[in-house]
């Protein structure tokens, strides 16, 4: 659970560990990195933590790390799926230790697949208070009714915020090239083929005006407008 003195939730091993009480106060906040993001995830988590603190929200942001280092996109997706099941186990363990804590999960890029798979695996066993998907690297219709993740969202979360930017070349171009599908993190949700739409707790948020590219999401210290927006969205009423 720890990397030196810094807490880490390890999603690389199948057997869940009993989580230490690494959170402060009444909130648990995890950050799940994207493709090739494991080695820098601690820095990203710390950057979010500092940004929230500067805006009056004191919360520890703990990285949840999975084996994302592979040049094979399809292998990375399979690993994300496996990590999702492990994250679900960790979330169950955390909730058992802190049944009244507010549970918040941030995910960047392909890390969104990890989190959405976790929601499906949870199947309502526990409910995550807020899920925030930053530039989600999943198909734009996968959260629609009948799609891969709709049931998990509906059963295992109180609210899901999905942020997209039309200037994110990684999702808008690279994800489409590799997956042959439009990414959720480019133009938002696309439920044209699903008359029922998406779960009501799912919100697609266009941040093109404040997020210029894929990595800008994980640089809240440099992008104050984005940090202001994310903090306000996540911590309403704090």
Secondary structure, DSSP 4 states (H G I P E B T S, - for coil): -EETTEEEEE-SSSSPPPPP----TTEEEEEE--TT-GGGHHHHHHHHHHHHHHTT----EEEEE-----S-HHHHHHHHHHHHHHHHHHHHHHHHH-TTSEEEEEEETTHHHHHHHHHHHHTTSS-EEEEEEES--SBTTTTBTTSTTHHHHHHHEEEEEEEE-TT-HIIIIIIHHHHSS-BHHHH----TT-TT-B-TTEEEEE-TTT--STGGGG-TTT-HHHHHHHHHHHSTT-
